[in-house]
Amino acid sequence: MVGINVALHVSGILDIPVLFIDTEMTEEDHWPRIVAHISKANDGLATINDVEQGSFQDNVLKREKVHDAVTKFGTYPFYYRSVIGKQFEEILPLIRRWLWKTVGFDDNGKLKDCLVIYTT
């Protein structure tokens, strides 16, 4: 969760691209946490359980906050990759490709600001 919180802050608040590489979970596992986190940051009431179970639908305010969170998250420069079962030698090229294709370089040839979070 700490990694996700850092990634959401850096990508959502600072607008810096983040590559979140996860060796243990899938994006579907993180989705409820991400939506609940963004919803709470916007004074929402939806919890992780509300999102996982779909019970946020029963409350108009929660439903609006979850919808707003999903919409807002779509604007974040947040990139998630599940690499369950892969060796680091397979993951490193993925990181390099993301840096070249997604982040890029400035006019001086310096890599633009970004963050790679690698969880184990």
ABEGO torsion letter per residue (X at the ends): XAAAAAAAAAAAAAGBBBBBBBAABBAAAAAAAAAAAAAAAAGBABBAAAAAAGAAAABAAAAAAAAAAAAAAAABBBBBBBABGBBAAAAAAAAAAAAAAAAEBBAAGBBBBBBBBBBX
